[in-house]
Structures are given as structure tokens and as C-alpha cells.
């Protein structure tokens, strides 16, 4: 149990860093690659429509439409990609650390 409690700050800091990196990546894409950003926005709109059409019951469509926005989907996408990149980087560093420690 104590080991789980010790890991909580590490995990939370990784999530926070992933959110910051996700924001930076989102801003970078929107400023430097405007055409791709427009394509990502259209894709997010299609995902939103797909969620409303197929995944949510008809009675809740207006709530999903109100709460789920394209920019939120884009931010979640960039945050998940940043989180995956951090996890891969973390495992690579941990693997190298274990190799050098013997």
C-alpha cells in the first residue's frame, strides 16, 4: 500500500507535464501548420458527430453536444500523445538506468 502512495506524486507529475506538453504541441501546430490544424479540427468535428450519433443514447444527445467540443477533443488527443511519448521516454531512461547500475 505504501508503494502505491509513493507512486501517486510521480504519476500526477507525469500527467501534469503531459498536459503542458499537449498545450505547447497544440499551440505549435496551430501556429506553424495551419492547414494540418484545420484538418485536425474537421476530424475532431467528425469524431464529435460520431460520438453523438453512435455512442450516446438519443435522450442524452443534447448534453453530449453541449459538453463535448472540438477543441476539447483536440486537447485530449495532444495530451494522450504527449503522455505516450513521456511513458516511452521514461521507460527508456529507466531501462538505461538499470543497465548502468548493473
Buried (B, 14 or more C-beta within 10 A) or exposed (E): EEEEEEEEEEEEEBBEEBBEBBBEBBEEBBEEEEEEBEEBBEBBEEBBEEBBEEEBEEEEEEEBBEEBEBEEBBBEBBBEBBBEEBEEEEEEEEEEEEEEEE
